[in-house]
Amino acid sequence: MRTTKTKLLIIGGLALLLGCVLVLRWRRDKPVAPSPAQTPGSPSFEVRVETPLFNRAPWQIPGVILGLSDRGPKLDQTTPGAKVGQVAPNHLELSADGGWDLVIETDDERRLAPGTHVAFPIELGGRPLRFDCRPADRPSGYLTTTTRAGSDEIDGSFVLELTTCKNAQSGKTAQWPAKPLTVRGNFNGLPTNGSPRSGR
């Protein structure tokens, strides 16, 4: 009798685990949708930092798995202090209050360039922190852009894999996260405005 119950518990646990994996894969592959708060025809953008699932309080995990809570920090045009910096077919800058600073650069072959990084605020263990993260030396990810016909406005999307993070306050390399972070985003109707600023 006990053996039968044990088998049922194991089967149930495996089924639950499989369901969680399938939901996470679906959420990972699902494209980032434009924010519903945007005004039709106005510039918009959205950035999501996908932090490790188990790097949070246990009671928050079900909400993340079911899509009821954000996987990590989020930035869009409604974030306080949100600003669009330099924008070009091979360059994107977004920032906001609280420590947000996103820069994506690509080279002539559309590969991510060394200036690419994402700084963002996050709370870990009840402590408000800010990290500045960069891709590996051989970066994984992309930036795709399309210039609208007859205008200087650009639409696009991006995916970045960030492997090295520093504490923005101390400047020290962080032991977090244990695995690379994925950052996904898209943007619509951002006006191109010249060459990117130097010094990055």
C-alpha positions as CSV (number, residue, x, y, z in Angstrom):
1,M,0.0,0.0,0.0
2,R,2.8,2.4,1.0
3,T,4.7,1.5,-2.2
4,T,1.6,2.4,-4.3
5,K,1.2,5.8,-2.6
6,T,4.9,6.5,-3.1
7,K,4.6,5.7,-6.8
8,L,1.6,8.0,-7.1
9,L,3.4,10.8,-5.3
10,I,6.4,10.4,-7.6
11,I,4.2,10.4,-10.7
12,G,2.3,13.4,-9.5
13,G,5.5,15.3,-8.7
14,L,6.9,14.5,-12.1
15,A,3.7,15.6,-13.9
16,L,3.8,18.9,-11.9
17,L,7.4,19.4,-12.8
18,L,6.8,18.7,-16.5
19,G,3.9,21.2,-16.4
20,C,6.1,23.9,-14.9
21,V,8.8,23.3,-17.5
22,L,6.3,23.6,-20.3
23,V,4.8,26.8,-19.0
24,L,8.2,28.3,-18.6
25,R,9.2,27.4,-22.1
26,W,6.0,28.9,-23.4
27,R,6.6,32.1,-21.6
28,R,10.2,32.2,-22.7
29,D,9.3,31.8,-26.4
30,K,6.3,34.2,-26.2
31,P,7.2,37.5,-27.8
32,V,7.0,40.6,-25.7
33,A,3.8,42.5,-26.5
34,P,3.6,46.3,-26.7
35,S,2.4,47.8,-23.4
36,P,-1.4,48.4,-23.3
37,A,-0.8,51.8,-21.7
38,Q,0.7,53.2,-24.9
39,T,-1.1,55.8,-26.9
40,P,-1.7,54.6,-30.5
41,G,0.8,56.1,-32.8
42,S,3.1,57.3,-30.0
43,P,6.7,55.9,-29.5
44,S,6.7,52.9,-27.2
45,F,9.1,50.3,-25.8
46,E,9.2,47.5,-23.3
47,V,12.2,45.7,-21.7
48,R,12.0,42.7,-19.5
49,V,14.8,41.2,-17.4
50,E,14.2,37.5,-16.8
51,T,15.8,36.7,-13.5
52,P,16.3,33.2,-12.2
53,L,13.0,31.6,-11.1
54,F,14.0,30.4,-7.7
55,N,15.8,33.6,-6.8
56,R,12.7,34.9,-5.0
57,A,10.4,34.1,-2.1
58,P,8.7,30.7,-2.4
59,W,5.2,32.1,-2.3
60,Q,6.1,34.3,-5.4
61,I,7.1,31.3,-7.6
62,P,3.6,30.1,-8.5
63,G,2.6,33.5,-9.7
64,V,5.6,33.7,-12.0
65,I,5.1,30.3,-13.4
66,L,1.4,31.0,-14.2
67,G,2.3,34.4,-15.7
68,L,0.5,36.4,-13.0
69,S,3.7,38.1,-11.8
70,D,6.6,39.6,-13.8
71,R,9.7,37.3,-14.1
72,G,11.9,40.2,-13.2
73,P,12.4,44.0,-13.5
74,K,10.5,45.7,-16.3
75,L,10.9,49.0,-18.1
76,D,8.6,50.7,-20.6
77,Q,7.5,54.2,-21.6
78,T,5.3,54.6,-18.6
79,T,8.2,54.0,-16.1
80,P,9.0,57.2,-14.1
81,G,11.7,59.2,-15.9
82,A,11.6,57.0,-19.0
83,K,13.8,58.5,-21.8
84,V,14.8,57.4,-25.2
85,G,18.4,58.3,-26.0
86,Q,20.3,57.9,-29.2
87,V,18.5,55.6,-31.7
88,A,19.9,54.3,-35.0
89,P,19.6,51.0,-37.0
90,N,22.6,49.7,-35.1
91,H,22.2,51.5,-31.7
92,L,19.5,51.8,-29.0
93,E,19.6,53.7,-25.7
94,L,16.8,53.7,-23.1
95,S,16.9,54.9,-19.5
96,A,14.6,55.7,-16.6
97,D,14.7,56.7,-12.9
98,G,15.8,54.2,-10.4
99,G,18.9,53.1,-12.2
100,W,17.7,51.9,-15.6
101,D,20.3,52.3,-18.4
102,L,20.1,50.1,-21.5
103,V,22.6,50.4,-24.4
104,I,22.6,48.0,-27.4
105,E,25.2,48.3,-30.1
106,T,25.8,46.1,-33.1
107,D,28.7,46.0,-35.6
108,D,28.6,46.0,-39.4
109,E,27.7,42.3,-39.3
110,R,24.8,42.9,-36.9
111,R,26.6,41.2,-34.0
112,L,26.4,42.6,-30.6
113,A,29.2,45.1,-29.9
114,P,31.3,45.6,-26.7
115,G,29.3,48.7,-25.7
116,T,26.2,46.7,-25.0
117,H,25.1,46.6,-21.4
118,V,21.9,46.8,-19.2
119,A,21.8,48.4,-15.8
120,F,18.6,47.9,-13.7
121,P,17.2,48.1,-10.2
122,I,16.2,44.9,-8.4
123,E,15.4,43.8,-4.9
124,L,17.3,40.7,-3.6
125,G,16.7,39.3,-0.1
126,G,14.8,42.4,0.8
127,R,17.7,44.7,-0.2
128,P,17.3,47.3,-3.1
129,L,20.2,46.9,-5.4
130,R,21.3,48.0,-8.9
131,F,23.3,45.8,-11.2
132,D,25.1,46.7,-14.5
133,C,25.3,43.5,-16.6
134,R,27.1,42.8,-19.9
135,P,27.2,39.9,-22.4
136,A,30.0,37.4,-22.7
137,D,33.1,38.2,-24.8
138,R,31.3,36.2,-27.6
139,P,27.9,37.7,-27.0
140,S,24.7,35.8,-27.6
141,G,21.7,37.8,-28.7
142,Y,20.5,40.1,-31.4
143,L,19.0,43.5,-32.3
144,T,16.7,43.7,-35.3
145,T,15.4,47.1,-36.6
146,T,13.2,48.2,-39.4
147,T,12.9,51.8,-40.6
148,R,9.4,52.8,-41.5
149,A,9.0,53.8,-45.1
150,G,8.8,57.5,-45.6
151,S,9.8,58.4,-42.1
152,D,12.8,58.4,-39.7
153,E,11.0,56.1,-37.2
154,I,12.3,52.7,-36.2
155,D,10.6,49.5,-35.0
156,G,12.5,46.5,-33.7
157,S,13.1,43.9,-31.1
158,F,16.1,42.4,-29.2
159,V,17.2,39.5,-27.0
160,L,20.3,39.7,-24.9
161,E,22.1,37.1,-22.8
162,L,24.0,38.8,-20.0
163,T,26.7,36.8,-18.2
164,T,28.6,39.3,-16.0
165,C,27.1,41.6,-13.5
166,K,28.6,44.3,-11.3
167,N,27.1,46.0,-8.3
168,A,26.6,49.5,-9.7
169,Q,27.2,51.1,-6.2
170,S,30.4,49.3,-5.2
171,G,31.7,48.5,-8.7
172,K,32.5,45.0,-7.6
173,T,31.7,41.9,-9.7
174,A,28.6,40.2,-8.2
175,Q,28.2,36.6,-7.5
176,W,24.7,36.9,-8.9
177,P,23.2,35.4,-11.0
178,A,24.5,31.9,-11.1
179,K,23.2,31.5,-14.7
180,P,23.0,34.1,-17.5
181,L,20.2,36.5,-17.5
182,T,18.0,36.9,-20.6
183,V,16.7,40.4,-21.5
184,R,13.9,40.7,-24.1
185,G,12.3,43.7,-25.5
186,N,10.7,45.5,-28.4
187,F,10.1,49.1,-29.5
188,N,7.9,50.9,-32.0
189,G,8.0,54.3,-33.6
190,L,11.3,55.5,-32.0
191,P,12.7,58.4,-34.0
192,T,16.3,58.1,-35.2
193,N,18.3,61.0,-33.9
194,G,21.9,60.9,-35.1
195,S,25.1,59.2,-34.0
196,P,25.3,57.5,-30.6
197,R,27.1,59.3,-27.9
198,S,30.7,58.2,-27.3
199,G,32.6,57.1,-24.2
200,R,30.8,53.8,-23.6
